[in-house]
Amino acid sequence: MKAIIVGGGIGGLSAALCLAKRNVHVVVFEQASEFGEIGAGIQLSPNCTRVLHHLGLEPALRGVAFIPEGTEMRDWKSGKVISRNELGTSVIETYGYPYYHVHRADLMRVLADAAGSSPNIDLYTDACVEKVEEKNEFVSVLHDGQSFTSDFLVGADGIHSVVRRRLFGNESPIFTGNVAWRGLVPAERLPNGLVRPVAAAWWGPGKHFVHYYVRGGELLNCVCVVEKEGWDIESWTEKGDHAELASDFAGWHDTIETLIANMDKDSCYKWALYDRPPMRQWGRDRITLLGDACHPTLPFMAQGAAMAIEDGAVLAACVSSASDVPSALQKYEDLRRERTAQIQLGSRRNAEIFHARGLKAVARNAAAGVAGGRVLDRLFRYDALTAHEG
């Protein structure tokens, strides 16, 4: 069995490793000059670390990750804790796998090193797929004048997926009215004890601010979302004005203002958040989609990468347990469509919940602890490695 994956990000490389572990030969095409990510943090919950550990990546991950003690929701002005959930050893005891905070570049390095050492994976960078052709029993792509043939093709090429556009045409995503900032704060710049070893989300009217440690505690990753107009660039690599970020959160709790003041200004990025509805169909015949290419998710549940990693595990299991490839790809889609749609819609709802004002904020705060615990339990218990058996 042979597969082609277009896109060598977190989802594409995770899928390649899952397929290779099941003896599928994989060719990965990445259009960038190297396998990497612009610096930012990522949260990896037990539903996806289960997959990463299954791939043998636990030692490498523990070498670069930070293990948080819990999550905290705080009031934007007073700093009062609204709700708290335990992580750390508690989440391992309950679900069997840890919750990691990881720098995206570190995670990509772990995945790329593992893929590069696999005899079942061929990696190509600076690789733009020029043409895709489907025949009865195979799919071929043209790259740099050379034809590559496989049993199926996976579009893991992100939110602006070329493969998705080829299958279903252009789309018109909807601007959410939210603009997200992100940046990194060197922990050595901060007063001792200012930031607890947790993932903290500060909720305020029309805004929220998330921070958590990465790289073993050396850096604090910040994601700051503001309801505002006048910015429509949907890109993770667009630089932002640090002074504008500071202005957006002026008057917030001293901790937030301290974090912004100590942020590495070169790490300050700004991007417009667009929403896309869940897709009714992900693929056709021997071509399918994975990760942000089919279910791009707003960053309000910290589950975008986790869903892509789950996709790879379910895809590999379906393909390896079926003799008919199109049917296997359809089963993969059927198994994943509802769960990923729930995450997309839940993330959309969270944008409103996090930014609630007045009486809505009071009601939200009263219900946050119980509701949050139930949501996390449903997320974390999912087993992508056995989902195909149901």
C-alpha angles and dihedrals in degrees: 000000000000131000136187119209119195107205129040102210128116093293096043096049093043090052091047091053092047092050093044091052087059092051098259113141109230133196114196122199117197119182094206121084092247141012104264149109135233106257114277138118130262133195118224113196126196093265089068102028085061087065095042092051089048086058090056095251099124097102093048093046094049088053093061105023136092117220110214123213093222149309125281132193113203138185113256096228109028098031090227114159109247096184139347136201126193121238124158113076091349094066091047091052092049102040104018097238135074134250111236135193108207137175106243092231090054092050091049090051091053092049095043093048091051093046092046092055095048115102088209096059130073116192126204124184128189081035120148113178105231101188139008120203127184124206129176097271105019149023123231132193131195119225125169091343093307125112120223120193129201143161091247143357130225122203105213093154100125139241093330093046117181090197091054091050091050091053101040109012130238123330136202111227118202122240108236096207088247128115119195127210124194133185146150129245119200104234091220089069093060129085113258112268096013094118122038120220093260141097102260127194117190111203122208140159107290093347145062136190126208126190137173139156123263136177094043091308098308094115136034114218116213128195114184122185125195132180103235143129132224100068121086105160111123100199136120091210101056113115119231134208109257091206090057090051090051090050092050091058100035110139095027122126116304091249092060093046090049091052093050092046091054097042118124099252092209089061095055112117133170131200138172115240116229126186128220125189120240112275121244091208130027104184151001130230106315098356125081140162135238138193120345090358089074107014111025107184132205112242097249100103100036089233107112097101092036091058091051092050090049089050091058094052094048092045093052093048093049094048095046094048097049133066095204110070100198090051090048092052090048091051090050090053093046092051094049106035099080097043095049091045089054090053092048092050093041091053089051091052092048090060088064094040095050092049099043120143136207118342091359089060091049091052091045092052092050093053099036101096100051096037093047093051092053093049093050092048092054091048098047099045095061112112111204091182094065102026091103091061094066 
